[in-house]
Each structure stands twice: as structure tokens, then as C-alpha cells.
Amino acid sequence: MRYFEREDVLYLVIAEGTESRSLELSPNITVELNDQDELIGVEILNASAFLRDSVLESVQAKTLQLLEAQPR
């Protein structure tokens, strides 16, 4: 994992290899593929906001599940 603070870009290395092409999954997420179309990396732009929002959404969902499971 590499984080470029100034650009607010997070790069996740999945496997070593040379990038053959990339696909944009969403406006801020791009995956990099090798020449066999295997995933080798993920680039996340505006990473701090993306991670904050993703973690918050996950925590809120888990909290709701736990609250619903508790007897009243």
C-alpha cells in the first residue's frame, strides 16, 4: 500500500507486474491489469474522503445490525 499525501491518492499493490491496461470502476477508483487481465493494483483518488465515507458507512451498518439484534 502506498499513500501520496499531497495528491490524496492511495495505491494498493495486489500483485507485482507490469500494467497492461486500466479500467475506471467509478470516478475515483481505477484498477490496473496485467497483460492476462489479472488485477495487479487499485488506485483511489480523493482517498481520505473515500475511506472516511466507506468506514463510516460500514460502521453505521454494523452498529444498526448490533442494535437490532439486542433485546429491548
N, C-alpha and C positions, 0 to 999 in steps of 0.2 A: 504494500500500500504506500502510495506517495501522495502527499498533500502539498500543493503550491499555494501558500497563503495569500500572496499578493493577487493572484488571479482567482482565488477561491475555487480551485479545481482539485478534485480528488480522483486519483487514478488507482484502480485496483488491478494488480497483475494477477491473472488467473493461471497463465502458463507462459513459459518462455517461448519466444518465437518471433518471427518477422510478420508484421501486419501486412496482409494482402488487400484487405478492404475493411470498411467500417459501415455500420448501419446505425441510423439515428432511431432510437426507440421512442424517444419523446424529445421535446425541445431542449432538455438539459442532460439527456443521457444518450451516450453513444457507445456501442460495443465494437470492439476490434476483433477481426477474424484472421486466421492464417489462411494459407492457400488451400487448405482442406475444409474451410468454413468452420473450423473449431474456434470456440471462444478463447481469446488469449488476454483480453483486457476490457475494462469498463471505465469510461471517463464520465465524471459527473461534474457539470458546470454549476456554479452557484451552490457549491456543496454544503456550506454551513446552513443555508436556509432549507435545502432539500433534506439534510439529515435531521435538522431540528423538527421539521414538519413530519417526517417519517417516524421519528422516535415518538413524538407527541401523539400521533395518530395511533401507533401501536400501544403505547401506554394507556391511552384513553380507552381503547377497545378492551384491553386486558383488565383494566380497572372495572369497567362495566360488567364484564363476564364474572369477575370475582364478587361484585356486589349482588348480581342477580343470583349467584349460587348460594349466597348466605341466607340462612333462615332469618325471618323478621320477627 
